[in-house]
Amino acid sequence: QLQASGGGVVQAGGSLRLSCAASGRTFSLHAMGWFRQAPGKEREFVAAINYSGSLTYYADSVKGRFTISRDNAKNSVYLQMSSLKPEDTTVYYCAQFGSTSWPSPTDYWGQGTLVTVSS
């Protein structure tokens, strides 16, 4: 089970940190990621991190502004979002992949957390 938190309202140019806590004993064996989905649109890849945290991947739209990280001791993955833009406004979802690396199929989705960036 994945529990996402940290969404909220922020002004353009501001920062937010999303967190996703996972239950279970195998968190450290799985790559993790963040996606986002706006109403009426397909779910969009945002960032991914491999099982150890040594490799990270980003969508071009967030590269240089967002940072994904993980703490395997806390069974948690994070998304630090900076220089936020109004177009970043949407629901963000964390995901657990079925492998130690990305890309790989998604095993589990967390519930979404809403990020609203005001202009």
C-alpha positions as CSV (number, residue, x, y, z in Angstrom):
1,Q,0.0,0.0,0.0
2,L,1.3,3.5,-0.9
3,Q,0.2,6.6,1.0
4,A,1.0,9.9,-0.7
5,S,1.0,13.2,1.1
6,G,2.3,16.8,0.9
7,G,0.1,18.3,-1.8
8,G,-1.3,21.8,-1.3
9,V,-1.6,25.3,-2.7
10,V,1.5,27.2,-3.6
11,Q,2.3,30.3,-5.5
12,A,4.1,30.1,-8.8
13,G,7.8,29.9,-8.3
14,G,7.3,28.2,-4.9
15,S,8.2,24.8,-3.7
16,L,6.5,21.7,-2.3
17,R,7.7,18.3,-1.2
18,L,5.6,15.3,-1.8
19,S,6.1,12.1,0.2
20,C,4.9,8.6,-0.4
21,A,5.1,6.0,2.4
22,A,5.0,2.3,1.5
23,S,4.0,-0.6,3.6
24,G,5.6,-4.0,3.3
25,R,9.0,-5.5,3.5
26,T,10.2,-5.3,-0.1
27,F,10.2,-1.5,-0.7
28,S,14.0,-1.5,-1.1
29,L,13.7,-4.0,-3.9
30,H,11.6,-1.9,-6.2
31,A,12.0,1.1,-8.3
32,M,9.6,3.9,-7.4
33,G,8.1,6.8,-9.3
34,W,5.7,9.7,-9.5
35,F,3.1,10.4,-12.1
36,R,0.5,13.1,-12.6
37,Q,-2.9,13.3,-14.2
38,A,-5.0,16.2,-15.1
39,P,-8.8,15.8,-15.6
40,G,-9.6,14.4,-19.0
41,K,-5.9,13.7,-19.7
42,E,-3.8,10.6,-19.6
43,R,-1.6,9.9,-16.7
44,E,1.8,11.4,-17.3
45,F,5.2,10.2,-16.1
46,V,7.0,12.7,-13.9
47,A,10.1,11.0,-12.3
48,A,11.4,7.6,-11.3
49,I,14.2,6.2,-9.1
50,N,15.8,2.8,-9.0
51,Y,15.8,0.6,-6.0
52,S,19.0,2.0,-4.4
53,G,18.5,5.6,-5.4
54,S,21.6,5.7,-7.6
55,L,19.7,6.3,-10.8
56,T,17.0,8.9,-11.4
57,Y,14.8,9.7,-14.4
58,Y,12.7,12.8,-15.2
59,A,10.2,14.0,-17.7
60,D,11.6,16.8,-19.8
61,S,8.8,19.1,-18.4
62,V,10.2,18.8,-14.9
63,K,13.9,18.3,-15.4
64,G,15.9,20.7,-13.4
65,R,13.0,21.7,-11.2
66,F,11.9,18.5,-9.6
67,T,14.1,16.0,-7.6
68,I,13.1,12.5,-6.7
69,S,14.7,10.7,-3.8
70,R,14.1,7.8,-1.5
71,D,14.9,6.6,2.0
72,N,14.8,2.8,2.1
73,A,15.1,2.8,5.9
74,K,11.8,4.8,6.1
75,N,10.1,3.0,3.2
76,S,9.5,6.3,1.6
77,V,10.0,8.1,-1.7
78,Y,9.9,11.9,-2.1
79,L,9.4,14.4,-4.9
80,Q,10.9,17.9,-4.2
81,M,9.2,20.3,-6.5
82,S,10.7,23.8,-7.1
83,S,10.1,26.7,-9.4
84,L,6.5,25.5,-9.7
85,K,4.4,26.7,-12.6
86,P,0.6,26.9,-12.9
87,E,0.8,24.1,-15.5
88,D,2.1,21.8,-12.7
89,T,-1.3,22.0,-11.1
90,T,-2.9,18.5,-11.0
91,V,-3.1,15.3,-9.0
92,Y,0.2,13.5,-8.3
93,Y,0.4,9.8,-7.8
94,C,3.3,7.6,-6.5
95,A,3.9,4.2,-8.0
96,Q,5.9,1.1,-7.2
97,F,7.4,-0.6,-10.2
98,G,7.7,-4.4,-10.6
99,S,11.5,-4.3,-10.9
100,T,14.6,-2.8,-9.3
101,S,14.9,-0.4,-12.2
102,W,12.8,1.7,-14.5
103,P,11.2,1.4,-17.0
104,S,9.2,-1.5,-15.8
105,P,5.5,-2.2,-15.3
106,T,3.8,-0.6,-12.4
107,D,2.7,-2.9,-9.6
108,Y,0.9,-0.5,-7.3
109,W,-0.5,3.0,-7.3
110,G,-0.9,5.3,-4.3
111,Q,-3.9,7.5,-3.9
112,G,-3.4,11.0,-5.4
113,T,-2.4,14.2,-3.8
114,L,-3.5,17.5,-5.3
115,V,-1.0,20.2,-6.1
116,T,-2.3,23.6,-7.0
117,V,0.0,26.3,-8.2
118,S,-1.5,29.8,-8.3
119,S,-0.3,32.4,-10.7
